[in-house]
Every structure is written in C-alpha cells, then in structure tokens.
Amino acid sequence: MKTREEIITSMCYTWRHDYGLLKETNPEGFIPGLTTAGMTREEQQSLWQRMAQIFDNDIAPHMELKMIPWYRRLLYILVAPFIIGAWCIMNPRKVWEQAKKDFGVE
C-alpha cells in the first residue's frame, strides 16, 4: 500500500506532468533555458500542499474503510508462510511442474 506522501506526489504528477522537473530562477527574475517545462521549488511546494489538502479532506476519510488493522497485517505476515508451505507439501507435483515452467527445467 502506498503512503500518504507517495499518493500526494502521484497526484502532483497527474495534475502537472512536469512536477519533477526543477526550474531555477536567476536573480534578474527570468528563467534561463529554452524550455518552459518544470516548476520552481516554491511552485512544487504550493502544488504539493494543495494536493495534500485535497487528499486529507476528500480522499483519506474514505480510505480508512479499506485499511487493514496492524494486528491483522501481522497475522497475515506470520501465517502466510505456513499456509504456502503446507500447500507445497500437499501438492508437490504442482509445485514441481510450476518450477519447471518458471526456470526452464526439462
């Protein structure tokens, strides 16, 4: 699952595809270079803060319904290897056939 920061950064890239391109201004105030793509640090921070506000107010409250509590995630992490191991023991032929396909063993 993505973190809050990763989701907000993805929202910034969706809104402005040049979000990751840094554009520096010089002391005279004009932007050097032939291209106008990119954003200054201040523009990036402003966009990120606006997207964070949208995320916090409109998206995050609805995501809590889909989040798995930490104790259930821990249970899945601890129990999953045993389930996979038991399945491999009970189905050795399927495991061997899949391994032959995956690794090109004849």
C-alpha positions in Angstrom: 0.0 0.0 0.0 1.3 3.5 -0.8 2.0 6.0 1.9 0.2 9.3 2.1 3.3 11.1 0.7 3.5 8.8 -2.3 -0.2 9.2 -3.1 0.1 13.0 -2.9 3.2 13.0 -5.0 1.4 10.9 -7.6 -1.5 13.4 -7.6 1.0 16.2 -8.2 2.4 14.3 -11.3 -1.1 13.7 -12.5 -2.0 17.4 -12.3 1.3 18.6 -13.7 3.5 16.1 -15.6 6.5 18.4 -15.2 6.2 18.4 -11.4 9.5 16.6 -11.0 11.5 19.0 -13.3 13.2 21.6 -11.3 13.3 25.1 -12.8 15.5 27.6 -11.1 15.1 31.4 -11.5 18.1 33.7 -11.6 18.5 36.9 -9.7 17.1 39.1 -12.6 13.8 37.1 -12.3 13.7 35.4 -15.7 14.0 31.7 -16.1 17.1 30.6 -18.1 16.9 28.0 -20.9 14.8 27.5 -24.0 12.1 25.4 -22.4 9.4 26.5 -20.0 8.8 23.0 -18.7 9.4 22.5 -15.0 8.4 24.1 -11.7 10.3 26.2 -9.2 10.7 24.9 -5.7 8.0 27.3 -4.5 5.6 26.1 -7.2 6.3 22.5 -6.3 5.7 23.1 -2.6 2.5 25.0 -3.3 1.1 22.3 -5.6 2.0 19.6 -3.1 0.3 21.5 -0.3 -2.9 21.9 -2.4 -2.9 18.2 -3.3 -2.3 17.3 0.4 -5.3 19.4 1.4 -7.5 17.6 -1.2 -6.2 14.2 -0.1 -6.7 14.9 3.6 -10.2 16.4 3.2 -11.7 14.3 0.5 -9.8 11.1 -0.1 -8.3 9.9 3.2 -11.6 9.7 5.2 -12.9 7.2 2.6 -9.7 5.1 2.6 -9.9 4.2 6.2 -12.7 1.8 5.4 -10.3 -0.2 3.2 -7.3 -0.2 5.5 -6.4 -3.4 7.4 -5.6 -3.0 11.1 -2.0 -3.5 12.0 -2.7 -6.7 14.0 -4.4 -8.4 11.0 -1.5 -7.5 8.8 0.9 -9.0 11.3 -1.2 -12.1 11.4 -1.1 -12.4 7.6 2.7 -12.0 7.7 3.1 -14.7 10.3 0.6 -17.2 9.0 1.2 -16.9 5.2 4.5 -18.8 5.1 2.9 -21.8 6.9 -0.1 -21.8 4.5 2.2 -21.7 1.5 4.5 -24.4 3.0 1.5 -26.7 3.7 0.2 -26.2 0.2 3.7 -27.1 -1.3 3.8 -30.2 0.9 0.3 -31.3 -0.1 0.8 -30.6 -3.8 4.4 -31.4 -4.7 3.7 -32.3 -8.3 2.0 -28.9 -9.0 5.0 -27.2 -7.3 7.5 -29.2 -9.4 5.6 -28.5 -12.7 5.4 -24.8 -12.0 9.1 -24.7 -11.1 9.9 -26.4 -14.4 7.9 -23.8 -16.3 9.4 -20.9 -14.4 13.1 -22.0 -14.6 13.0 -23.8 -17.9 13.9 -27.2 -16.4 13.2 -30.2 -18.7 
